[in-house]
């Protein structure tokens, strides 16, 4: 198995964990967005997260290992946004 695929998979687990923590936090910013208040909106958000992960995994496994770096940047941005929301700084 390709190292880039393993890196993306592990980062994907972290992204889903952060995504779930933010969704369950009941942050006022999420309540202000009407689409996320509905259960279907949350499923769409998780589905979009899955599609991003799937696309990165497929591209990395087909000879584009640079997507591990791009997905790493995406994960850092998610981590920063999650930290800002969960710590109450936003």
PyMOL Python script that loads the backbone (N, CA, C, O; Angstrom):
from pymol import cmd

cmd.read_pdbstr("""\
ATOM      1  N   UNK A   1       0.843  -1.181   0.000  1.00  0.00           N
ATOM      2  CA  UNK A   1       0.000   0.000   0.000  1.00  0.00           C
ATOM      3  C   UNK A   1       0.886   1.241   0.000  1.00  0.00           C
ATOM      4  O   UNK A   1       1.957   1.261   0.607  1.00  0.00           O
ATOM      5  N   UNK A   2       0.435   2.229  -0.664  1.00  0.00           N
ATOM      6  CA  UNK A   2       1.166   3.474  -0.820  1.00  0.00           C
ATOM      7  C   UNK A   2       1.201   4.247   0.504  1.00  0.00           C
ATOM      8  O   UNK A   2       0.206   4.283   1.228  1.00  0.00           O
ATOM      9  N   UNK A   3       2.337   4.860   0.818  1.00  0.00           N
ATOM     10  CA  UNK A   3       2.490   5.633   2.048  1.00  0.00           C
ATOM     11  C   UNK A   3       1.553   6.837   2.040  1.00  0.00           C
ATOM     12  O   UNK A   3       0.981   7.182   3.075  1.00  0.00           O
ATOM     13  N   UNK A   4       1.389   7.483   0.877  1.00  0.00           N
ATOM     14  CA  UNK A   4       0.500   8.644   0.784  1.00  0.00           C
ATOM     15  C   UNK A   4      -0.938   8.260   1.126  1.00  0.00           C
ATOM     16  O   UNK A   4      -1.649   9.030   1.771  1.00  0.00           O
ATOM     17  N   UNK A   5      -1.363   7.080   0.699  1.00  0.00           N
ATOM     18  CA  UNK A   5      -2.718   6.612   0.992  1.00  0.00           C
ATOM     19  C   UNK A   5      -2.893   6.396   2.493  1.00  0.00           C
ATOM     20  O   UNK A   5      -3.932   6.745   3.055  1.00  0.00           O
ATOM     21  N   UNK A   6      -1.899   5.833   3.132  1.00  0.00           N
ATOM     22  CA  UNK A   6      -1.970   5.612   4.587  1.00  0.00           C
ATOM     23  C   UNK A   6      -2.035   6.948   5.325  1.00  0.00           C
ATOM     24  O   UNK A   6      -2.816   7.105   6.264  1.00  0.00           O
ATOM     25  N   UNK A   7      -1.224   7.900   4.903  1.00  0.00           N
ATOM     26  CA  UNK A   7      -1.231   9.232   5.537  1.00  0.00           C
ATOM     27  C   UNK A   7      -2.598   9.890   5.376  1.00  0.00           C
ATOM     28  O   UNK A   7      -3.143  10.429   6.339  1.00  0.00           O
ATOM     29  N   UNK A   8      -3.151   9.849   4.175  1.00  0.00           N
ATOM     30  CA  UNK A   8      -4.456  10.464   3.932  1.00  0.00           C
ATOM     31  C   UNK A   8      -5.534   9.770   4.755  1.00  0.00           C
ATOM     32  O   UNK A   8      -6.418  10.433   5.297  1.00  0.00           O
ATOM     33  N   UNK A   9      -5.474   8.450   4.855  1.00  0.00           N
ATOM     34  CA  UNK A   9      -6.473   7.710   5.626  1.00  0.00           C
ATOM     35  C   UNK A   9      -6.435   8.108   7.104  1.00  0.00           C
ATOM     36  O   UNK A   9      -7.480   8.332   7.713  1.00  0.00           O
ATOM     37  N   UNK A  10      -5.250   8.195   7.671  1.00  0.00           N
ATOM     38  CA  UNK A  10      -5.116   8.579   9.087  1.00  0.00           C
ATOM     39  C   UNK A  10      -5.588  10.016   9.296  1.00  0.00           C
ATOM     40  O   UNK A  10      -6.281  10.308  10.271  1.00  0.00           O
ATOM     41  N   UNK A  11      -5.215  10.915   8.381  1.00  0.00           N
ATOM     42  CA  UNK A  11      -5.689  12.297   8.480  1.00  0.00           C
ATOM     43  C   UNK A  11      -7.213  12.372   8.328  1.00  0.00           C
ATOM     44  O   UNK A  11      -7.863  13.205   8.960  1.00  0.00           O
ATOM     45  N   UNK A  12      -7.773  11.506   7.496  1.00  0.00           N
ATOM     46  CA  UNK A  12      -9.222  11.464   7.311  1.00  0.00           C
ATOM     47  C   UNK A  12      -9.949  11.085   8.589  1.00  0.00           C
ATOM     48  O   UNK A  12     -11.012  11.630   8.886  1.00  0.00           O
ATOM     49  N   UNK A  13      -9.380  10.150   9.351  1.00  0.00           N
ATOM     50  CA  UNK A  13      -9.969   9.783  10.638  1.00  0.00           C
ATOM     51  C   UNK A  13      -9.986  11.002  11.554  1.00  0.00           C
ATOM     52  O   UNK A  13     -10.981  11.260  12.232  1.00  0.00           O
ATOM     53  N   UNK A  14      -8.894  11.743  11.572  1.00  0.00           N
ATOM     54  CA  UNK A  14      -8.838  12.962  12.375  1.00  0.00           C
ATOM     55  C   UNK A  14      -9.847  14.003  11.918  1.00  0.00           C
ATOM     56  O   UNK A  14     -10.468  14.672  12.743  1.00  0.00           O
ATOM     57  N   UNK A  15     -10.014  14.146  10.602  1.00  0.00           N
ATOM     58  CA  UNK A  15     -10.978  15.113  10.078  1.00  0.00           C
ATOM     59  C   UNK A  15     -12.405  14.758  10.482  1.00  0.00           C
ATOM     60  O   UNK A  15     -13.179  15.636  10.863  1.00  0.00           O
ATOM     61  N   UNK A  16     -12.755  13.475  10.401  1.00  0.00           N
ATOM     62  CA  UNK A  16     -14.095  13.066  10.809  1.00  0.00           C
ATOM     63  C   UNK A  16     -14.302  13.272  12.305  1.00  0.00           C
ATOM     64  O   UNK A  16     -15.396  13.642  12.732  1.00  0.00           O
ATOM     65  N   UNK A  17     -13.271  13.038  13.098  1.00  0.00           N
ATOM     66  CA  UNK A  17     -13.375  13.249  14.540  1.00  0.00           C
ATOM     67  C   UNK A  17     -13.595  14.727  14.856  1.00  0.00           C
ATOM     68  O   UNK A  17     -14.446  15.075  15.675  1.00  0.00           O
ATOM     69  N   UNK A  18     -12.829  15.585  14.208  1.00  0.00           N
ATOM     70  CA  UNK A  18     -13.002  17.026  14.428  1.00  0.00           C
ATOM     71  C   UNK A  18     -14.371  17.493  13.947  1.00  0.00           C
ATOM     72  O   UNK A  18     -15.026  18.302  14.605  1.00  0.00           O
ATOM     73  N   UNK A  19     -14.795  16.984  12.805  1.00  0.00           N
ATOM     74  CA  UNK A  19     -16.086  17.356  12.241  1.00  0.00           C
ATOM     75  C   UNK A  19     -17.215  16.984  13.204  1.00  0.00           C
ATOM     76  O   UNK A  19     -18.121  17.781  13.448  1.00  0.00           O
ATOM     77  N   UNK A  20     -17.152  15.786  13.738  1.00  0.00           N
ATOM     78  CA  UNK A  20     -18.188  15.338  14.670  1.00  0.00           C
ATOM     79  C   UNK A  20     -18.176  16.165  15.960  1.00  0.00           C
ATOM     80  O   UNK A  20     -19.233  16.521  16.480  1.00  0.00           O
ATOM     81  N   UNK A  21     -16.987  16.466  16.470  1.00  0.00           N
ATOM     82  CA  UNK A  21     -16.892  17.259  17.701  1.00  0.00           C
ATOM     83  C   UNK A  21     -17.506  18.641  17.504  1.00  0.00           C
ATOM     84  O   UNK A  21     -18.197  19.144  18.390  1.00  0.00           O
ATOM     85  N   UNK A  22     -17.260  19.250  16.359  1.00  0.00           N
ATOM     86  CA  UNK A  22     -17.828  20.571  16.091  1.00  0.00           C
ATOM     87  C   UNK A  22     -19.347  20.469  15.926  1.00  0.00           C
ATOM     88  O   UNK A  22     -20.080  21.314  16.439  1.00  0.00           O
ATOM     89  N   UNK A  23     -19.819  19.450  15.222  1.00  0.00           N
ATOM     90  CA  UNK A  23     -21.258  19.294  15.016  1.00  0.00           C
ATOM     91  C   UNK A  23     -22.000  19.058  16.335  1.00  0.00           C
ATOM     92  O   UNK A  23     -23.132  19.512  16.503  1.00  0.00           O
ATOM     93  N   UNK A  24     -21.369  18.357  17.257  1.00  0.00           N
ATOM     94  CA  UNK A  24     -22.014  18.063  18.540  1.00  0.00           C
ATOM     95  C   UNK A  24     -21.817  19.168  19.568  1.00  0.00           C
ATOM     96  O   UNK A  24     -22.367  19.090  20.667  1.00  0.00           O
ATOM     97  N   UNK A  25     -21.049  20.188  19.233  1.00  0.00           N
ATOM     98  CA  UNK A  25     -20.740  21.243  20.201  1.00  0.00           C
ATOM     99  C   UNK A  25     -21.886  22.228  20.412  1.00  0.00           C
ATOM    100  O   UNK A  25     -21.880  22.980  21.386  1.00  0.00           O
ATOM    101  N   UNK A  26     -22.852  22.233  19.526  1.00  0.00           N
ATOM    102  CA  UNK A  26     -23.974  23.182  19.606  1.00  0.00           C
ATOM    103  C   UNK A  26     -23.484  24.639  19.579  1.00  0.00           C
ATOM    104  O   UNK A  26     -24.036  25.506  20.256  1.00  0.00           O
ATOM    105  N   UNK A  27     -22.465  24.878  18.803  1.00  0.00           N
ATOM    106  CA  UNK A  27     -21.900  26.224  18.678  1.00  0.00           C
ATOM    107  C   UNK A  27     -22.938  27.154  18.040  1.00  0.00           C
ATOM    108  O   UNK A  27     -23.648  26.739  17.124  1.00  0.00           O
ATOM    109  N   UNK A  28     -23.037  28.405  18.509  1.00  0.00           N
ATOM    110  CA  UNK A  28     -24.022  29.349  17.951  1.00  0.00           C
ATOM    111  C   UNK A  28     -23.866  29.582  16.446  1.00  0.00           C
ATOM    112  O   UNK A  28     -24.850  29.836  15.751  1.00  0.00           O
ATOM    113  N   UNK A  29     -22.652  29.497  15.951  1.00  0.00           N
ATOM    114  CA  UNK A  29     -22.427  29.686  14.524  1.00  0.00           C
ATOM    115  C   UNK A  29     -23.120  28.594  13.706  1.00  0.00           C
ATOM    116  O   UNK A  29     -23.615  28.861  12.611  1.00  0.00           O
ATOM    117  N   UNK A  30     -23.158  27.370  14.230  1.00  0.00           N
ATOM    118  CA  UNK A  30     -23.828  26.281  13.532  1.00  0.00           C
ATOM    119  C   UNK A  30     -25.340  26.445  13.578  1.00  0.00           C
ATOM    120  O   UNK A  30     -26.033  26.113  12.617  1.00  0.00           O
ATOM    121  N   UNK A  31     -25.850  26.954  14.689  1.00  0.00           N
ATOM    122  CA  UNK A  31     -27.295  27.184  14.798  1.00  0.00           C
ATOM    123  C   UNK A  31     -27.735  28.327  13.892  1.00  0.00           C
ATOM    124  O   UNK A  31     -28.889  28.369  13.464  1.00  0.00           O
ATOM    125  N   UNK A  32     -26.837  29.242  13.600  1.00  0.00           N
ATOM    126  CA  UNK A  32     -27.177  30.362  12.721  1.00  0.00           C
ATOM    127  C   UNK A  32     -27.286  29.928  11.258  1.00  0.00           C
ATOM    128  O   UNK A  32     -27.904  30.616  10.446  1.00  0.00           O
ATOM    129  N   UNK A  33     -26.690  28.799  10.930  1.00  0.00           N
ATOM    130  CA  UNK A  33     -26.753  28.286   9.570  1.00  0.00           C
ATOM    131  C   UNK A  33     -27.922  27.304   9.486  1.00  0.00           C
ATOM    132  O   UNK A  33     -27.814  26.193  10.004  1.00  0.00           O
ATOM    133  N   UNK A  34     -29.039  27.680   8.849  1.00  0.00           N
ATOM    134  CA  UNK A  34     -30.250  26.858   8.901  1.00  0.00           C
ATOM    135  C   UNK A  34     -30.084  25.459   8.308  1.00  0.00           C
ATOM    136  O   UNK A  34     -30.758  24.527   8.748  1.00  0.00           O
ATOM    137  N   UNK A  35     -29.220  25.294   7.339  1.00  0.00           N
ATOM    138  CA  UNK A  35     -29.055  23.980   6.718  1.00  0.00           C
ATOM    139  C   UNK A  35     -28.484  22.937   7.658  1.00  0.00           C
ATOM    140  O   UNK A  35     -28.796  21.753   7.535  1.00  0.00           O
ATOM    141  N   UNK A  36     -27.644  23.368   8.603  1.00  0.00           N
ATOM    142  CA  UNK A  36     -27.033  22.411   9.523  1.00  0.00           C
ATOM    143  C   UNK A  36     -27.929  22.076  10.709  1.00  0.00           C
ATOM    144  O   UNK A  36     -27.668  21.111  11.428  1.00  0.00           O
ATOM    145  N   UNK A  37     -28.976  22.858  10.918  1.00  0.00           N
ATOM    146  CA  UNK A  37     -29.886  22.576  12.015  1.00  0.00           C
ATOM    147  C   UNK A  37     -30.723  21.340  11.721  1.00  0.00           C
ATOM    148  O   UNK A  37     -31.160  20.647  12.641  1.00  0.00           O
ATOM    149  N   UNK A  38     -30.943  21.067  10.461  1.00  0.00           N
ATOM    150  CA  UNK A  38     -31.730  19.908  10.050  1.00  0.00           C
ATOM    151  C   UNK A  38     -30.829  18.672  10.005  1.00  0.00           C
ATOM    152  O   UNK A  38     -29.676  18.775   9.586  1.00  0.00           O
ATOM    153  N   UNK A  39     -31.329  17.506  10.429  1.00  0.00           N
ATOM    154  CA  UNK A  39     -30.491  16.288  10.388  1.00  0.00           C
ATOM    155  C   UNK A  39     -29.959  15.957   8.988  1.00  0.00           C
ATOM    156  O   UNK A  39     -28.853  15.436   8.854  1.00  0.00           O
ATOM    157  N   UNK A  40     -30.736  16.256   7.958  1.00  0.00           N
ATOM    158  CA  UNK A  40     -30.268  15.990   6.598  1.00  0.00           C
ATOM    159  C   UNK A  40     -29.069  16.868   6.257  1.00  0.00           C
ATOM    160  O   UNK A  40     -28.168  16.432   5.541  1.00  0.00           O
ATOM    161  N   UNK A  41     -29.047  18.095   6.759  1.00  0.00           N
ATOM    162  CA  UNK A  41     -27.919  18.989   6.518  1.00  0.00           C
ATOM    163  C   UNK A  41     -26.628  18.443   7.102  1.00  0.00           C
ATOM    164  O   UNK A  41     -25.560  18.577   6.504  1.00  0.00           O
ATOM    165  N   UNK A  42     -26.731  17.826   8.272  1.00  0.00           N
ATOM    166  CA  UNK A  42     -25.542  17.222   8.883  1.00  0.00           C
ATOM    167  C   UNK A  42     -25.060  16.026   8.071  1.00  0.00           C
ATOM    168  O   UNK A  42     -23.857  15.817   7.920  1.00  0.00           O
ATOM    169  N   UNK A  43     -25.994  15.247   7.551  1.00  0.00           N
ATOM    170  CA  UNK A  43     -25.611  14.099   6.720  1.00  0.00           C
ATOM    171  C   UNK A  43     -24.933  14.566   5.438  1.00  0.00           C
ATOM    172  O   UNK A  43     -23.977  13.944   4.976  1.00  0.00           O
ATOM    173  N   UNK A  44     -25.419  15.643   4.870  1.00  0.00           N
ATOM    174  CA  UNK A  44     -24.796  16.203   3.659  1.00  0.00           C
ATOM    175  C   UNK A  44     -23.386  16.700   3.981  1.00  0.00           C
ATOM    176  O   UNK A  44     -22.464  16.517   3.186  1.00  0.00           O
ATOM    177  N   UNK A  45     -23.220  17.326   5.140  1.00  0.00           N
ATOM    178  CA  UNK A  45     -21.893  17.816   5.536  1.00  0.00           C
ATOM    179  C   UNK A  45     -20.916  16.654   5.713  1.00  0.00           C
ATOM    180  O   UNK A  45     -19.774  16.727   5.259  1.00  0.00           O
ATOM    181  N   UNK A  46     -21.363  15.585   6.372  1.00  0.00           N
ATOM    182  CA  UNK A  46     -20.497  14.414   6.533  1.00  0.00           C
ATOM    183  C   UNK A  46     -20.252  13.732   5.186  1.00  0.00           C
ATOM    184  O   UNK A  46     -19.159  13.222   4.942  1.00  0.00           O
ATOM    185  N   UNK A  47     -21.251  13.718   4.319  1.00  0.00           N
ATOM    186  CA  UNK A  47     -21.075  13.147   2.984  1.00  0.00           C
ATOM    187  C   UNK A  47     -20.051  13.913   2.166  1.00  0.00           C
ATOM    188  O   UNK A  47     -19.257  13.323   1.434  1.00  0.00           O
ATOM    189  N   UNK A  48     -20.075  15.223   2.296  1.00  0.00           N
ATOM    190  CA  UNK A  48     -19.089  16.049   1.599  1.00  0.00           C
ATOM    191  C   UNK A  48     -17.684  15.779   2.127  1.00  0.00           C
ATOM    192  O   UNK A  48     -16.726  15.696   1.359  1.00  0.00           O
ATOM    193  N   UNK A  49     -17.575  15.644   3.446  1.00  0.00           N
ATOM    194  CA  UNK A  49     -16.274  15.308   4.050  1.00  0.00           C
ATOM    195  C   UNK A  49     -15.774  13.959   3.513  1.00  0.00           C
ATOM    196  O   UNK A  49     -14.590  13.799   3.216  1.00  0.00           O
ATOM    197  N   UNK A  50     -16.691  12.999   3.395  1.00  0.00           N
ATOM    198  CA  UNK A  50     -16.320  11.686   2.869  1.00  0.00           C
ATOM    199  C   UNK A  50     -15.876  11.783   1.412  1.00  0.00           C
ATOM    200  O   UNK A  50     -14.907  11.134   1.018  1.00  0.00           O
ATOM    201  N   UNK A  51     -16.572  12.583   0.611  1.00  0.00           N
ATOM    202  CA  UNK A  51     -16.192  12.709  -0.798  1.00  0.00           C
ATOM    203  C   UNK A  51     -14.820  13.341  -0.966  1.00  0.00           C
ATOM    204  O   UNK A  51     -14.064  12.950  -1.855  1.00  0.00           O
ATOM    205  N   UNK A  52     -14.490  14.311  -0.125  1.00  0.00           N
ATOM    206  CA  UNK A  52     -13.153  14.926  -0.168  1.00  0.00           C
ATOM    207  C   UNK A  52     -12.099  13.863   0.166  1.00  0.00           C
ATOM    208  O   UNK A  52     -11.070  13.765  -0.503  1.00  0.00           O
ATOM    209  N   UNK A  53     -12.369  13.077   1.200  1.00  0.00           N
ATOM    210  CA  UNK A  53     -11.434  12.006   1.585  1.00  0.00           C
ATOM    211  C   UNK A  53     -11.303  10.974   0.466  1.00  0.00           C
ATOM    212  O   UNK A  53     -10.191  10.567   0.128  1.00  0.00           O
ATOM    213  N   UNK A  54     -12.409  10.554  -0.100  1.00  0.00           N
ATOM    214  CA  UNK A  54     -12.384   9.562  -1.168  1.00  0.00           C
ATOM    215  C   UNK A  54     -11.619  10.061  -2.388  1.00  0.00           C
ATOM    216  O   UNK A  54     -10.837   9.318  -2.982  1.00  0.00           O
ATOM    217  N   UNK A  55     -11.842  11.307  -2.756  1.00  0.00           N
ATOM    218  CA  UNK A  55     -11.130  11.881  -3.897  1.00  0.00           C
ATOM    219  C   UNK A  55      -9.627  11.921  -3.644  1.00  0.00           C
ATOM    220  O   UNK A  55      -8.837  11.566  -4.519  1.00  0.00           O
ATOM    221  N   UNK A  56      -9.236  12.349  -2.455  1.00  0.00           N
ATOM    222  CA  UNK A  56      -7.808  12.399  -2.124  1.00  0.00           C
ATOM    223  C   UNK A  56      -7.198  11.003  -2.133  1.00  0.00           C
ATOM    224  O   UNK A  56      -6.086  10.818  -2.628  1.00  0.00           O
ATOM    225  N   UNK A  57      -7.912  10.022  -1.591  1.00  0.00           N
ATOM    226  CA  UNK A  57      -7.400   8.641  -1.585  1.00  0.00           C
ATOM    227  C   UNK A  57      -7.270   8.093  -3.003  1.00  0.00           C
ATOM    228  O   UNK A  57      -6.277   7.446  -3.335  1.00  0.00           O
ATOM    229  N   UNK A  58      -8.267   8.352  -3.831  1.00  0.00           N
ATOM    230  CA  UNK A  58      -8.216   7.834  -5.202  1.00  0.00           C
ATOM    231  C   UNK A  58      -7.079   8.475  -6.003  1.00  0.00           C
ATOM    232  O   UNK A  58      -6.368   7.787  -6.735  1.00  0.00           O
ATOM    233  N   UNK A  59      -6.913   9.775  -5.863  1.00  0.00           N
ATOM    234  CA  UNK A  59      -5.847  10.444  -6.611  1.00  0.00           C
ATOM    235  C   UNK A  59      -4.468  10.011  -6.125  1.00  0.00           C
ATOM    236  O   UNK A  59      -3.557   9.821  -6.930  1.00  0.00           O
ATOM    237  N   UNK A  60      -4.310   9.855  -4.809  1.00  0.00           N
ATOM    238  CA  UNK A  60      -3.008   9.435  -4.279  1.00  0.00           C
ATOM    239  C   UNK A  60      -2.684   8.000  -4.692  1.00  0.00           C
ATOM    240  O   UNK A  60      -1.525   7.680  -4.957  1.00  0.00           O
ATOM    241  N   UNK A  61      -3.689   7.142  -4.750  1.00  0.00           N
ATOM    242  CA  UNK A  61      -3.429   5.751  -5.118  1.00  0.00           C
ATOM    243  C   UNK A  61      -3.185   5.587  -6.618  1.00  0.00           C
ATOM    244  O   UNK A  61      -2.677   4.553  -7.052  1.00  0.00           O
ATOM    245  N   UNK A  62      -3.539   6.589  -7.402  1.00  0.00           N
ATOM    246  CA  UNK A  62      -3.328   6.519  -8.845  1.00  0.00           C
ATOM    247  C   UNK A  62      -2.158   7.365  -9.321  1.00  0.00           C
ATOM    248  O   UNK A  62      -2.151   7.854 -10.450  1.00  0.00           O
ATOM    249  N   UNK A  63      -1.172   7.532  -8.451  1.00  0.00           N
ATOM    250  CA  UNK A  63       0.062   8.169  -8.880  1.00  0.00           C
ATOM    251  C   UNK A  63       0.165   9.667  -8.621  1.00  0.00           C
ATOM    252  O   UNK A  63       0.985  10.335  -9.251  1.00  0.00           O
ATOM    253  N   UNK A  64      -0.627  10.205  -7.731  1.00  0.00           N
ATOM    254  CA  UNK A  64      -0.563  11.617  -7.378  1.00  0.00           C
ATOM    255  C   UNK A  64      -0.283  11.747  -5.887  1.00  0.00           C
ATOM    256  O   UNK A  64      -1.161  12.178  -5.139  1.00  0.00           O
ATOM    257  N   UNK A  65       0.904  11.390  -5.436  1.00  0.00           N
ATOM    258  CA  UNK A  65       1.184  11.417  -3.991  1.00  0.00           C
ATOM    259  C   UNK A  65       1.198  12.823  -3.395  1.00  0.00           C
ATOM    260  O   UNK A  65       1.158  12.963  -2.172  1.00  0.00           O
ATOM    261  N   UNK A  66       1.252  13.848  -4.206  1.00  0.00           N
ATOM    262  CA  UNK A  66       1.208  15.214  -3.712  1.00  0.00           C
ATOM    263  C   UNK A  66      -0.106  15.553  -3.028  1.00  0.00           C
ATOM    264  O   UNK A  66      -0.187  16.523  -2.274  1.00  0.00           O
ATOM    265  N   UNK A  67      -1.129  14.758  -3.288  1.00  0.00           N
ATOM    266  CA  UNK A  67      -2.409  15.008  -2.640  1.00  0.00           C
ATOM    267  C   UNK A  67      -2.363  14.694  -1.154  1.00  0.00           C
ATOM    268  O   UNK A  67      -3.230  15.152  -0.410  1.00  0.00           O
ATOM    269  N   UNK A  68      -1.376  13.926  -0.699  1.00  0.00           N
ATOM    270  CA  UNK A  68      -1.206  13.720   0.741  1.00  0.00           C
ATOM    271  C   UNK A  68      -0.821  15.050   1.392  1.00  0.00           C
ATOM    272  O   UNK A  68      -1.301  15.373   2.479  1.00  0.00           O
ATOM    273  N   UNK A  69       0.034  15.810   0.735  1.00  0.00           N
ATOM    274  CA  UNK A  69       0.419  17.124   1.241  1.00  0.00           C
ATOM    275  C   UNK A  69      -0.776  18.075   1.213  1.00  0.00           C
ATOM    276  O   UNK A  69      -1.013  18.802   2.178  1.00  0.00           O
ATOM    277  N   UNK A  70      -1.525  18.073   0.120  1.00  0.00           N
ATOM    278  CA  UNK A  70      -2.705  18.937   0.007  1.00  0.00           C
ATOM    279  C   UNK A  70      -3.756  18.570   1.052  1.00  0.00           C
ATOM    280  O   UNK A  70      -4.369  19.456   1.647  1.00  0.00           O
ATOM    281  N   UNK A  71      -3.969  17.279   1.279  1.00  0.00           N
ATOM    282  CA  UNK A  71      -4.932  16.849   2.278  1.00  0.00           C
ATOM    283  C   UNK A  71      -4.427  17.179   3.679  1.00  0.00           C
ATOM    284  O   UNK A  71      -5.224  17.423   4.585  1.00  0.00           O
ATOM    285  N   UNK A  72      -3.110  17.188   3.861  1.00  0.00           N
ATOM    286  CA  UNK A  72      -2.541  17.608   5.138  1.00  0.00           C
ATOM    287  C   UNK A  72      -2.826  19.075   5.415  1.00  0.00           C
ATOM    288  O   UNK A  72      -3.142  19.441   6.547  1.00  0.00           O
ATOM    289  N   UNK A  73      -2.716  19.920   4.390  1.00  0.00           N
ATOM    290  CA  UNK A  73      -3.043  21.341   4.546  1.00  0.00           C
ATOM    291  C   UNK A  73      -4.534  21.495   4.868  1.00  0.00           C
ATOM    292  O   UNK A  73      -4.908  22.296   5.725  1.00  0.00           O
ATOM    293  N   UNK A  74      -5.369  20.735   4.186  1.00  0.00           N
ATOM    294  CA  UNK A  74      -6.816  20.738   4.452  1.00  0.00           C
ATOM    295  C   UNK A  74      -7.090  20.343   5.905  1.00  0.00           C
ATOM    296  O   UNK A  74      -7.946  20.940   6.556  1.00  0.00           O
ATOM    297  N   UNK A  75      -6.377  19.352   6.411  1.00  0.00           N
ATOM    298  CA  UNK A  75      -6.554  18.896   7.789  1.00  0.00           C
ATOM    299  C   UNK A  75      -6.109  19.967   8.779  1.00  0.00           C
ATOM    300  O   UNK A  75      -6.765  20.172   9.801  1.00  0.00           O
ATOM    301  N   UNK A  76      -5.009  20.649   8.493  1.00  0.00           N
ATOM    302  CA  UNK A  76      -4.549  21.725   9.376  1.00  0.00           C
ATOM    303  C   UNK A  76      -5.586  22.848   9.424  1.00  0.00           C
ATOM    304  O   UNK A  76      -5.853  23.397  10.492  1.00  0.00           O
ATOM    305  N   UNK A  77      -6.167  23.188   8.288  1.00  0.00           N
ATOM    306  CA  UNK A  77      -7.218  24.216   8.265  1.00  0.00           C
ATOM    307  C   UNK A  77      -8.435  23.769   9.069  1.00  0.00           C
ATOM    308  O   UNK A  77      -9.016  24.562   9.810  1.00  0.00           O
ATOM    309  N   UNK A  78      -8.823  22.500   8.928  1.00  0.00           N
ATOM    310  CA  UNK A  78      -9.934  21.968   9.724  1.00  0.00           C
ATOM    311  C   UNK A  78      -9.610  22.002  11.208  1.00  0.00           C
ATOM    312  O   UNK A  78     -10.466  22.345  12.024  1.00  0.00           O
ATOM    313  N   UNK A  79      -8.393  21.653  11.561  1.00  0.00           N
ATOM    314  CA  UNK A  79      -7.995  21.639  12.969  1.00  0.00           C
ATOM    315  C   UNK A  79      -8.032  23.046  13.550  1.00  0.00           C
ATOM    316  O   UNK A  79      -8.489  23.241  14.676  1.00  0.00           O
ATOM    317  N   UNK A  80      -7.558  24.019  12.795  1.00  0.00           N
ATOM    318  CA  UNK A  80      -7.581  25.402  13.260  1.00  0.00           C
ATOM    319  C   UNK A  80      -9.017  25.891  13.456  1.00  0.00           C
ATOM    320  O   UNK A  80      -9.335  26.503  14.475  1.00  0.00           O
ATOM    321  N   UNK A  81      -9.879  25.617  12.477  1.00  0.00           N
ATOM    322  CA  UNK A  81     -11.279  26.036  12.583  1.00  0.00           C
ATOM    323  C   UNK A  81     -11.967  25.330  13.747  1.00  0.00           C
ATOM    324  O   UNK A  81     -12.736  25.953  14.479  1.00  0.00           O
ATOM    325  N   UNK A  82     -11.700  24.044  13.927  1.00  0.00           N
ATOM    326  CA  UNK A  82     -12.304  23.298  15.043  1.00  0.00           C
ATOM    327  C   UNK A  82     -11.826  23.850  16.373  1.00  0.00           C
ATOM    328  O   UNK A  82     -12.626  24.028  17.292  1.00  0.00           O
ATOM    329  N   UNK A  83     -10.545  24.119  16.487  1.00  0.00           N
ATOM    330  CA  UNK A  83     -10.002  24.659  17.734  1.00  0.00           C
ATOM    331  C   UNK A  83     -10.623  26.015  18.051  1.00  0.00           C
ATOM    332  O   UNK A  83     -10.980  26.285  19.198  1.00  0.00           O
ATOM    333  N   UNK A  84     -10.753  26.873  17.027  1.00  0.00           N
ATOM    334  CA  UNK A  84     -11.348  28.184  17.242  1.00  0.00           C
ATOM    335  C   UNK A  84     -12.793  28.073  17.731  1.00  0.00           C
ATOM    336  O   UNK A  84     -13.210  28.813  18.623  1.00  0.00           O
ATOM    337  N   UNK A  85     -13.551  27.152  17.147  1.00  0.00           N
ATOM    338  CA  UNK A  85     -14.945  27.013  17.540  1.00  0.00           C
ATOM    339  C   UNK A  85     -15.101  26.336  18.895  1.00  0.00           C
ATOM    340  O   UNK A  85     -15.904  26.769  19.721  1.00  0.00           O
ATOM    341  N   UNK A  86     -14.339  25.280  19.123  1.00  0.00           N
ATOM    342  CA  UNK A  86     -14.497  24.528  20.376  1.00  0.00           C
ATOM    343  C   UNK A  86     -13.913  25.257  21.580  1.00  0.00           C
ATOM    344  O   UNK A  86     -14.345  25.022  22.708  1.00  0.00           O
ATOM    345  N   UNK A  87     -12.949  26.129  21.362  1.00  0.00           N
ATOM    346  CA  UNK A  87     -12.362  26.868  22.472  1.00  0.00           C
ATOM    347  C   UNK A  87     -13.123  28.158  22.774  1.00  0.00           C
ATOM    348  O   UNK A  87     -12.809  28.858  23.736  1.00  0.00           O
ATOM    349  N   UNK A  88     -14.130  28.470  21.946  1.00  0.00           N
ATOM    350  CA  UNK A  88     -14.925  29.656  22.174  1.00  0.00           C
ATOM    351  C   UNK A  88     -14.292  30.943  21.693  1.00  0.00           C
ATOM    352  O   UNK A  88     -14.738  32.023  22.081  1.00  0.00           O
ATOM    353  N   UNK A  89     -13.284  30.866  20.874  1.00  0.00           N
ATOM    354  CA  UNK A  89     -12.624  32.071  20.358  1.00  0.00           C
ATOM    355  C   UNK A  89     -13.394  32.690  19.200  1.00  0.00           C
ATOM    356  O   UNK A  89     -13.156  33.844  18.843  1.00  0.00           O
ATOM    357  N   UNK A  90     -14.304  31.940  18.618  1.00  0.00           N
ATOM    358  CA  UNK A  90     -15.153  32.461  17.532  1.00  0.00           C
ATOM    359  C   UNK A  90     -16.576  32.424  17.990  1.00  0.00           C
ATOM    360  O   UNK A  90     -17.475  32.813  17.245  1.00  0.00           O
TER     361      UNK A  90
END
""", "prot")
cmd.dss("prot")
cmd.show_as("cartoon", "prot")
cmd.util.cbc("prot")
cmd.orient("prot")
